[in-house]
Amino acid sequence: MHAIGIDIGGTKIAGAVVTEDGRIVAEDRVATEAGDSEAIIEAVVSMVTKLSIGHTIVAAGVAAPGFIDSAQSTVYYTPNISWRNEPLRDRLTKRLGIDVTIDNDANAAGWAEYRFGAGRSVKDMTMLTIGTGVGGAIVTEGRLFRGGFGAGAELGHMRLIPDGLPCGCGARGCIEQYGSGRALLRLANEIADVGGIGLALADARREHGALDGRIVGELIAAGDPGAVHALEQLGHSLGQACASLSAVLDPEIFVFGGGVAVAGDLLLDPIRDAYRLHLPARGYHPEPEFVIAELVNDAGVVGAADLARIHARAL
């Protein structure tokens, strides 16, 4: 039973035909026209139609950034696309003639890691996606947690620092402001400003006009002390957040995906240290594993396809 997964990102729409065991057998991608929600719908319809050629497709799943209802049907809100209470599932189902499900992009990626990636050996997993922002996915007793209204597991918007930095969600002190790719750039710039271990960061900023994720990532990979220190600060914030999450969710494993996670143990080591420092009842609370996601850029399409297949089987 092949299914199609579509992952709508800020710069691209990715699509794939996915087998029952999570293998991709055909794929496609196009640029996202973020300012034109109707053009995005047309692009999804076109991509699903194109990918269906030569395959028997039972369903299609669409992973979108934002809040999705518990019926996997309506997009309540997407920050960079003008969807507000958009009945996306109904619109796509009418156009495509197959069962379509809609899910949050972090949920889709987390489900893929649980089913086919780093979390496949456990029943309870928490995933944090460390990209421009911080996404979250929770699997408990083998089920994806969505909450009563479908908008649960927004882990990036848990409060970490009371009255902390303002967040795009309207609150202050969210995990996203201290544990995201944007936060890493802010930390790197602060270290560059003071000199010392930040000299290489300052030189790179002067040469390129500004620091970006690629530049900081290359300096981290090269072992630059300033860039590594910025990553360590980021990891300490994430570890502190994970300690609080453990008190509520008690996962067997924390999985970290997204662009920042390519740093591997350079990110995981400070996460583990801060987790142990802030864990309630340390020494009496079993400690989870901390691992890097395995599916990387394919997680969104693989998870969306598998969720769509599960929904189609339940009809």
VOZASE-282645 format. One record per atom (N, C-alpha, C, O): residue in three letters; x, y, z. Coordinates in pm, whole numbers, plus 50000, padded with zeros to 5 digits. Example, Ala and Ser with C-alpha at 12.3 -4.5 7.8 and 13.67 -1.06 7.14 Angstrom:
2
ALA513194943150780ALA512304955050780ALA513204967050780ALA514244966850846SER512854977550708SER513674989450714SER512905000350787SER513415011450804
This chain:
315
MET500844988050000MET500005000050000MET500875012450000MET501325016850106HIS501125018149884HIS501925030249875HIS501065042349914HIS499865042749887ALA501685052049977ALA501045064750009ALA501985075849970ALA503195073849959ILE501435087549951ILE502235099349916ILE502315108550038ILE501305111250103GLY503505113250067GLY503705123050172GLY504155136250113GLY505035136550027ILE503555147150158ILE503925160650114ILE504345168650236ILE503625168950336ASP505485175250229ASP505985183250340ASP506125197650292ASP506985200650210ILE505265206550345ILE505275220650305ILE506225228250397ILE505925230150515GLY507345232550343GLY508315240250420GLY508305254850383GLY507555259150295GLY509135262650450GLY509185276950425GLY509735280550289GLY509365290850232THR510635272250235THR511255275250106THR510945264949998THR511115267749879LYS510495252950038LYS510235242649937LYS509095233649981LYS508795232350100ILE508455227549882ILE507475217049905ILE508095204149857ILE508465202949740ALA508225194349945ALA508805181449910ALA507705170949908ALA506775171449989GLY507825161549816GLY506845150849807GLY507525137749776GLY508595137349716ALA506885126649819ALA507475113549793ALA506395102749796ALA505405103849867VAL506635092349717VAL505855080049726VAL506595071049824VAL507795068449809VAL505865066349927VAL506505059250038VAL505845045550055VAL504625044350054THR506685035250071THR506185021650093THR505765019750238THR505985028450322GLU505155008150266GLU504695005250402GLU505835004350502GLU505625006650621ASP507045001050455ASP508175000250548ASP509025013050548ASP510165012850593GLY508455024050498GLY509105036950509GLY510125040250403GLY510845050150417ARG510205032350295ARG511155035050188ARG510545044750086ARG509365043850053ILE511365053950038ILE510945063249933ILE511265057149796ILE512405053349770VAL510255056249710VAL510455050349578VAL510345060649465VAL510695057749350ALA509855072449496ALA509815083449398ALA509685096349477ALA509055096549583GLU510265107249427GLU510195119849499GLU510235131649406GLU510605130549289ASP509825143349460ASP509785155649383ASP509865167249480ASP509565165649599ARG510255178849432ARG510225190849515ARG510115203149427ARG510615203449314VAL509445213449480VAL509305226149410VAL509455237249513VAL509365234849634ALA509695249449466ALA509815260849557ALA508445264249614ALA507425262849548THR508435268849740THR507205273149806THR506945287849775THR507825296349792GLU505735290749729GLU505315304749713GLU504585308749840GLU503355308749845ALA505355312149941ALA504815313850076ALA503725324550084ALA502825323650167GLY503815334650000GLY502835345450005GLY501555342449931GLY500645350749931ASP501435330949869ASP500275327649786ASP499735314049827ASP500205303749778SER498755313949918SER498235301249969SER497545292949861SER497595280649865GLU496905299549766GLU496245292149658GLU497275285449567GLU497055274249520ALA498375292149544ALA499435286249461ALA500025273949531ALA500415264349464ILE500085273949664ILE500585262349738ILE499635250549720ILE500085239249699ILE498335252949728ILE497365242249707ILE497505236549565ILE497475224349547GLU497655245249468GLU497835240549330GLU499115232249317GLU499135222249246ALA500165236449385ALA501435229149377ALA501295215349441ALA501845205549390VAL500555214449552VAL500355201449617VAL499535192149527VAL499875180449512VAL498465197449468VAL497645189349377VAL498485184349260VAL498415172549223SER499265193149203SER500115189449089SER501145178849129SER501395169449053MET501735180349245MET502775171049289MET502185157149316MET502765147049275VAL501045156649386VAL500415143749413VAL500015136949283VAL500215124849267THR499465144649189THR499075139049059THR500285133348985THR500225122448929LYS501365140848985LYS502585136448917LYS503175123948981LYS503565114548912LEU503245123849115LEU503845112649185LEU502985099949176LEU503505088849190SER501695101549152SER500795089949144SER501005081749017SER500615070049012ILE501595087748916ILE501775080848788ILE502655068448807ILE503785069248855GLY502105056948768GLY502855044448777GLY502825037748913GLY503495027648933HIS502045043249009HIS501965037449143HIS500515036149185HIS499675044149145THR500225026149264THR498895024649324THR498925031749459THR499585027149552ILE498215042749468ILE498265051449585ILE496965050149664ILE495885051849608VAL497065047349794VAL495875045749876VAL495475058649948VAL494315060349984ALA496425067649968ALA496145079850042ALA497315089550027ALA498395085849983ALA497055102150063ALA498115112250065ALA498045119850196ALA496965122850246GLY499205122750251GLY499285130350375GLY500065143150350GLY501065143250278VAL499605154050410VAL500255167050395VAL500725171850532VAL499915173050625ALA502005174650545ALA502575180150668ALA502745195150649ALA503425199550556ALA502125202950736ALA502155217450724ALA502605223850855ALA502295218550962PRO503325234850850PRO503705241850973PRO502495249051032PRO501795256250960GLY502255247451160GLY501135254351222GLY500245245151301GLY500595233651327PHE499075250251338PHE498125243051423PHE497115235751334PHE496475241951248ILE496955222751356ILE496035214451280ILE495015208651377ILE495365205251490ASP493765207251336ASP492745201951427ASP492935187051450ASP493675180451377SER492255181751553SER492445167851592SER491915158051488SER492275146251491ALA491055162651397ALA490525154051292ALA491475153251172ALA491155146851072GLN492625159851182GLN493595160151072GLN492965165250943GLN493125159550836SER492235176150958SER491445181150847SER491635196150821SER491845200250708THR491555204150927THR491555218650914THR492845224650967THR493335220751073VAL493385234050893VAL494555241650939VAL494035253851014VAL493505263150954TYR494195253751146TYR493755265251225TYR494545277751189TYR493985288551170TYR495865275951181TYR496745287751166TYR498105283351119TYR498685273951174THR498635290051018THR500035287950978THR500715301550976THR500175311150919PRO501895302551039PRO502515315751056PRO502955322350926PRO502865334550914ASN503435314550828ASN503995320550707ASN503145318350583ASN503535322050472ILE501975312250602ILE501025310250493ILE499685315550543ILE499365313850661SER498915322050458SER497685328750504SER496525319050520SER495415321950475TRP496765307450584TRP495695298150615TRP495185300850755TRP495935300050852ARG493895303950766ARG493225306050893ARG491925298250889ARG491015301550812ASN491825287750971ASN490665278650967ASN490405273650825ASN489265273450778GLU491485269650759GLU491435265050620GLU491015250250614GLU491705241850672PRO489915246850545PRO489485232750534PRO490315225450429PRO489805221050326LEU491595224150456LEU492535219650354LEU492275205250311LEU492385202050193ARG491945196650406ARG491705182650370ARG490555181350271ARG490675174450170ASP489445188050299ASP488285187150209ASP488615192450070ASP488225186649969ARG489335203450066ARG489675209249936ARG490565199949854ARG490355198349734LEU491545193949919LEU492465185049847LEU491795171749810LEU492025166449702THR490965166649900THR490275154049871THR489385155449748THR489345146649663LYS488655166649739LYS487785169049623LYS488585170149494LYS488145165549388ARG489755176249502ARG490575178049382ARG491255165149339ARG491415162549220LEU491655156949437LEU492505145349407LEU491735132149399LEU492195122749333GLY490605131349465GLY489825119149459GLY490365107649541GLY489955096249520ILE491285110349634ILE491785100149726ILE491725105849868ILE491595117949887ASP491825096949966ASP491795101450104ASP493045109750135ASP494165105650104VAL492845121350195VAL493935130450230VAL493865133550379VAL492775135850432THR494995133450448THR495065137950587THR496055149450599THR497015150450521ILE495815157850696ILE496675169450721ILE497265167950862ILE496555164150955ASP498535170750877ASP499135170151010ASP500205180751024ASP500725185950925ASN500525183951147ASN501605193251177ASN502935187251128ASN503145175251139ASP503815195751076ASP505065190651017ASP505965183951121ASP506625173951091ALA506015189351243ALA506845182951346ALA506245169651390ALA506975160151418ASN504905168751396ASN504265156051425ASN504625145551321ASN504925134051354ALA504575149551194ALA504895140151087ALA506335135251097ALA506605123351085ALA507255144551121ALA508665140751133ALA508885131851255ALA509625122051248GLY508245135151366GLY508375127051486GLY507825113051466GLY508415103251513TRP506685112051398TRP506105098851374TRP507025090351286TRP507165078351309ALA507645096551187ALA508575089151102ALA509745083751183ALA510155072351164GLU510285091951274GLU511405087251357GLU510955076051451GLU511715066751477TYR509725077051501TYR509215066551589TYR509005053451513TYR509345042751563ARG508475054251394ARG508135042151318ARG509345035851249ARG509495023651247PHE510225044451194PHE511275039251106PHE512685043951141PHE513655039651078GLY512815052751239GLY514115058851266GLY514605056651408GLY514565045451459ALA515065067251471ALA515765066251598ALA514895061551714ALA515425056651814GLY513575062851702GLY512705058851811GLY511975045751790GLY511045042551864ARG512395038151691ARG511605026151655ARG511665014951759ARG510875005551750SER512545015651856SER512655004751955SER511935007952085SER512025000152180VAL511205019252093VAL510555023052219VAL509065025552195VAL508595025652082LYS508325027652305LYS506915031052296LYS506645045652332LYS505625051352294ASP507595051752405ASP507415065652447ASP508625073852404ASP509755071452448MET508375083452318MET509455091352258MET509045106052254MET507885109252227THR509985114752279THR509775129052260THR510815134052162THR512005131252176MET510355141552061MET511275146751961MET511235161951961MET510175168051967LEU512405167951952LEU512545182351936LEU513255184951804LEU514335179551779THR512655193051720THR513235196451591THR513875210251602THR513175220251618ILE515205210551593ILE515945222951617ILE516325229151483ILE517405226451429GLY515445237351431GLY515695244351306GLY515655259351331GLY516165264051433THR515055266651239THR514885281151260THR514155283551391THR514515292451468GLY513105275551416GLY512425275451543GLY512645262051611GLY513585254851579VAL511755258751705VAL511805245651772VAL510445238951759VAL509445243951811GLY510405227651691GLY509185219851679GLY509205208251776GLY510265204751830GLY508055202251799GLY507995191151892GLY507035180351847GLY506075183051776ALA507305168051889ALA506395156851866ALA506495147451986ALA507585145152038ILE505355142152027ILE505295133152142ILE504605120352100ILE503495120652047VAL505245109152124VAL504615096052108VAL504565089552244VAL505595088052310THR503375085652287THR503215079252417THR502385066552401THR501295066852344GLU502915055452453GLU502295042352438GLU501975039352291GLU500925033652259GLY502875043352203GLY502735040352062GLY501755048851987GLY501425045851872ARG501265059452049ARG500295068351983ARG500835082551980ARG501455087352075LEU500585089251867LEU501005103151851LEU500075112051932LEU498855111551916PHE500655120252019PHE499855129152103PHE499535141952027PHE500435148651976ARG498235145352020ARG497825157751953ARG497105167352047ARG497015179252018GLY496595162452159GLY495855170952250GLY494375171352215GLY493955166052113GLY493595177852302GLY492145178152284GLY491685185452160GLY490655181852102PHE492425195652118PHE492035203352001PHE492945201051881PHE492755206951775GLY493945192351898GLY494855189251788GLY496105197751784GLY496995195251703ALA496185207751870ALA497305217151863ALA498335214851973ALA499085223952008GLY498375202652029GLY499315199652135GLY500725197252083GLY500975197951963ALA501635194552175ALA503045191552146ALA503795203252084ALA504815201152018GLU503315215552105GLU504085227252060GLU505175230052163GLU505135240052235LEU506145221152169LEU507145221452276LEU508015233952270LEU508495238752372GLY508215239152151GLY509045251152137GLY508455263252207GLY509155273152229HIS507175262652242HIS506525274152305HIS506175271652451HIS505325278452509MET506855261752510MET506825260752656MET507705271752715MET508735275252658ARG507285277152828ARG508045287752893ARG509285281952960ARG509185272753042LEU510455287152925LEU511705282852986LEU512235293253084LEU512705289953193ILE512145305953045ILE512655317053128ILE511515326653156ILE511005332853063PRO511075328253282PRO510015337853314PRO510395351953268PRO511495356753295ASP509465358353198ASP509695371953147ASP510975372753063ASP511685382853066GLY511265362152990GLY512465361652908GLY512285368652774GLY511455377652761LEU513065364552676LEU513035370952545LEU511665369652479LEU511015359152491PRO511205380152410PRO509905379252343PRO509935369252229PRO510935368252156CYS508845361852213CYS508745351552110CYS507705355752007CYS506805363552036GLY507835350551887GLY506885353651781GLY505475349051810GLY504535353751746CYS505305339851907CYS503975334951942CYS503215344852030CYS502025343152054GLY503915355352078GLY503285365252165GLY503665363852311GLY503415372952390ALA504265352752349ALA504695350752487ALA506165354752501ALA506785359352406ARG506695353052620ARG508095356052647ARG508775344052712ARG508165336752789GLY510065342152678GLY510855331852746GLY510635317852695GLY510975308352765CYS510085316052573CYS509825302752519CYS511135295352488CYS512165301552463ILE511055282052490ILE512205273752454ILE512785278252320ILE514005278552302GLU511915281652225GLU512365285252091GLU513355296852092GLU514225297552005GLN513235305852189GLN514135317352194GLN515515314052249GLN516415322352245TYR515685301852302TYR516945298052363TYR517525285152305TYR518685281952330GLY516735277852228GLY517205264852179GLY517045262552031GLY517045251151987SER516905273251953SER516665272151809SER517865276651727SER518865281351782GLY517765275151596GLY518805280251508GLY518955295251520GLY520065300551517ARG517825302251533ARG517895316851553ARG518635320151683ARG519445329451688ALA518355312351787ALA519035314651915ALA520535312251902ALA521335319551961LEU520925302151825LEU522345299451805LEU523035311251738LEU524155314951775LEU522375317251640LEU522955328951573LEU523055340751670LEU524045348051668ARG522045342651752ARG522105353551850ARG523265351551946ARG524015360951974LEU523425339351996LEU524525336252087LEU525885338152020LEU526815343452079ALA525975333651895ALA527235335051822ALA527595349751802ALA528765353451814ASN526605358151773ASN526875372451757ASN527275378851889ASN528145387551891GLU526645374651998GLU527025380052129GLU528465376452163GLU529195384652218ILE528865364152131ILE530245359952159ILE531225367352068ILE532315370952110ALA530815369651943ALA531665377151849ALA531885391451898ALA532945397251875ASP530885397051964ASP530965411052009ASP532015413252119ASP532555424252132VAL532305402752197VAL533185404752312VAL534635400752285VAL535485402152373GLY534925395752165GLY536305391952133GLY536705379052202GLY535855370352226GLY537995377552233GLY538465365352298GLY538175353152212GLY538615352452097ILE537435343552267ILE537115331552191ILE536195334552072ILE535955325851988GLY535675346752066GLY534775350451956GLY535465356851837GLY534785361651747LEU536805356951834LEU537515363851727LEU537205357851590LEU537005365351494ALA537165344651578ALA536885338451449ALA535465341451404ALA535215343651285LEU534525341651498LEU533155345451464LEU533095359851416LEU532405362951318ALA533825368651485ALA533845382751445ALA534475384451307ALA533995392451226ASP535545376951280ASP536195377651149ASP535245372951039ASP535165379050932ALA534545361951066ALA533605356550966ALA532455366250943ALA532005367850829ARG531995372551048ARG530905382351033ARG531345394250951ARG530595399350868ARG532565398750976ARG533105410050901ARG533285406450754ARG532995414550665GLU533765394250728GLU534015390050590GLU532725388350510GLU532655391950393HIS531695382750575HIS530455379450503HIS529335389750524HIS528295388850459GLY529555399150612GLY528525409150638GLY527575405250749GLY526975413850814ALA527415392250773ALA526545387150880ALA526835372350899ALA527315365550807LEU526555367451017LEU526655353151043LEU525365346151001LEU524275351551019ASP525485334350945ASP524305326250917ASP524565311950965ASP525655308851015GLY523565303350949GLY523675289750999GLY524815281950937GLY525475274051004ARG525045284150807ARG526115276850739ARG527475280850796ARG528315272150822ILE527705293750814ILE528995298550863ILE529255293451005ILE530325288251034VAL528255294851092VAL528435290351230VAL528605275251234VAL529405270151313GLY527845268051151GLY527975253451146GLY529365249051103GLY529915239551158GLU529925256051006GLU531285252550961GLU532315255251070GLU533255247451087LEU532135266151145LEU533065269051255LEU532915258951368LEU533905255151431ILE531695254451394ILE531485243951494ILE532195231151452ILE532895224851531ALA532025227451325ALA532655215251273ALA534175216151279ALA534855206051295ALA534695228351265ALA536145230351268ALA536685231251412ALA537895232151432GLY535785231051510GLY536215231551650GLY536505245451702GLY537175246851804ASP536015255851633ASP536255269451681ASP535655271251820ASP534475268351840PRO536435276051918PRO535955276552056PRO534745285752075PRO533875282752157GLY534685296752002GLY533545305852016GLY532255299651965GLY531225300452031ALA532315293651847ALA531125287351790ALA530675275351873ALA529485273351894VAL531635267451921VAL531305255952005VAL530675260552136VAL529755254252187HIS531175271652192HIS530605276752316HIS529155281252295HIS528315279152382ALA528875287252180ALA527495291152149ALA526595278852145ALA525485279052198LEU527085268152082LEU526315255752075LEU526125249752214LEU525055244452244GLU527145250452299GLU527035245252435GLU525965252752514GLU525195246652589GLN525915266052499GLN524885273752566GLN523495269552519GLN522565268152599LEU523365267652389LEU522105262852331LEU521735249352390LEU520585247152429GLY522715240252397GLY522475226952450GLY522045227152596GLY521185219352637HIS522635236052674HIS522265237052815HIS520805241452830HIS520095236552918SER520345250452745SER518945254652749SER518025243052712SER516995240952777LEU518395235552610LEU517575224152568LEU517565213252675LEU516535206952698GLY518705210852739GLY518765200752845GLY517895204452963GLY517225195853021GLN517895217252999GLN517045221853108GLN515575219753072GLN514775215453155ALA515225222752946ALA513845220752900ALA513475205952903ALA512365202352942CYS514405197352863CYS514135182952861CYS513915177453002CYS513115168253020ALA514605183053102ALA514385178753239ALA512955181553283ALA512325173353350SER512435193153245SER511045196453278SER510085187553200SER509075183053254LEU510395184953073LEU509545176352992LEU509505162153049LEU508465155553045SER510635157453103SER510675144053161SER509755142853281SER509155132353305ALA509635153653357ALA508765153353474ALA507305151253435ALA506505146253515VAL506955155053313VAL505575153753265VAL505395141553176VAL504445133953192LEU506325139653082LEU506145129452978LEU506885116453006LEU506435105852963ASP508005117053076ASP508795105253110ASP509105096552987ASP508835084552988PRO509675102452879PRO509965094452760PRO511165085252782PRO512025087752867GLU511195074652704GLU512345065652706GLU513505071452626GLU514665067952648ILE513175080352532ILE514205085652444ILE513815099752400ILE512655102552372PHE514805108652395PHE514665121752333PHE515395121352198PHE516565117652192VAL514695124952093VAL515295125251959VAL515385139751914VAL514425147451929PHE516535143551858PHE516755157351813PHE516965157551662PHE517895151251610GLY516105164851593GLY516225166351449GLY516445180951413GLY516665189351500GLY516385183951282GLY516595197551236GLY518045200451204GLY518935192551234GLY518265211951142GLY519605215351093GLY520665216051200GLY521805212151175VAL520345220951320VAL521335222351426VAL521795208751476VAL522905207351527ALA520945198551463ALA521255185351516ALA522385178351443ALA522895168251491VAL522795183451327VAL523925177351256VAL525205178351338VAL526185171551309ALA525215186751442ALA526385188051529ALA526605175551614ALA527675174051673GLY525625166651621GLY525795153851690GLY526115155351838GLY525415162551909ASP527145148551884ASP527475148452026ASP527905162152079ASP527805164652199LEU528365170951992LEU528685184552036LEU527435191552088LEU527525200352174LEU526265187752036LEU524995192852087LEU524485184052202LEU524015189252303LEU524575170852186LEU523995161752284LEU524705162052419LEU524055160752523ASP526015163852420ASP526755163552547ASP526285174552644ASP526005171452760PRO526195187252601PRO525685197352696PRO524205195352728PRO523765199152837ILE523435189552637ILE522035186352669ILE521995176352784ILE521245178252880ARG522785165852774ARG522815155552880ARG523255161653013ARG522675158753117ASP524295170053008ASP524815175953132ASP523745184453201ASP523525183253322ALA523085193053124ALA522075201953182ALA520855194053227ALA520225197453327TYR520515183653153TYR519395175153191TYR519625169153331TYR518745169653417ARG520805163653350ARG521095157353480ARG521115167753592ARG520705164853704LEU521585179653562LEU521655190253663LEU520265194653709LEU520075197753826HIS519305194953616HIS517975200353646HIS516905189653664HIS515755192953692LEU517245176853650LEU516245166253658LEU515705164953800LEU516485163353894PRO514385165453818PRO513815163053951PRO514105148753998PRO514055139353918ALA514405147154125ALA514685134054186ALA515835126854116ALA515785114754094ARG516845134554080ARG518005128554013ARG518595117354098ARG518715118654220GLY518945106454033GLY519475094854103GLY518395084554131GLY518695072954157TYR517135088954126TYR516025079754150TYR515085079154029TYR514135071354026HIS515375087453928HIS514555088253807HIS515335081853692HIS516415086753658PRO514825071153631PRO515545065253517PRO515785075653409PRO514905083753378GLU516975075453351GLU517335085653253GLU517135080353111GLU517525069153080PRO516545088453024PRO516305084452886PRO517575085252803PRO518595090452848GLU517495079952683GLU518565081852585GLU518385095452518GLU517275100652510PHE519495100952469PHE519475113252389PHE520175110052257PHE521365106752255VAL519435110952147VAL519995106752018VAL519625116751909VAL518715124851923ILE520375115951800ILE520105124251682ILE519165116651589ILE519275104551574ALA518245123851527ALA517305117951433ALA518045111151318ALA519135115351280GLU517445100751263GLU518085092951158GLU517595096551017GLU518345095350921LEU516345100851004LEU515765102650871LEU516055116350810LEU515835118450690VAL516535125450889VAL516975138750845VAL515895145350759VAL514765147150805ASN516205148850634ASN515285156650551ASN514105148750498ASN513155154550446ASP514135135350511ASP513035127150461ASP511935124950564ASP510885119450530ALA512155129050687ALA511215125550795ALA509815130950769ALA508835123950793GLY509705143150721GLY508385149250701GLY507535141650600GLY506365138850627VAL508105138250485VAL507325131350382VAL507025116950424VAL505925111950399VAL507995110350487VAL507785096450530VAL506705095850637VAL505825087250632GLY506765104950735GLY505765105050840GLY504385108650789GLY503405102450829ALA504295118650702ALA502995122650646ALA502365111250568ALA501155109050579ALA503165104050491ALA502645092750414ALA502145081650506ALA501075075950482ASP502905078550610ASP502505067650699ASP501255071250777ASP500385062750796LEU501125083550822LEU499925087950892LEU498705087350799LEU497615083650842ALA498905090950673ALA497815090150575ALA497385075650554ALA496185072850544ARG498345066650546ARG498045052450526ARG497255046950645ARG496295039350627ILE497645050750765ILE496945046250886ILE495505051450885ILE494575044150920HIS495335063850847HIS493985069750843HIS493125062750738HIS491945060150763ALA493695059750623ALA492935052950518ALA492495039050561ALA491395034650528ARG493355032050635ARG493005018650681ARG491865018850782ARG491105009250794ALA491755029950856ALA490725030850960ALA489355034450904ALA488365033550976LEU489285038450777LEU488015042350718LEU487085030450698LEU485975031950649
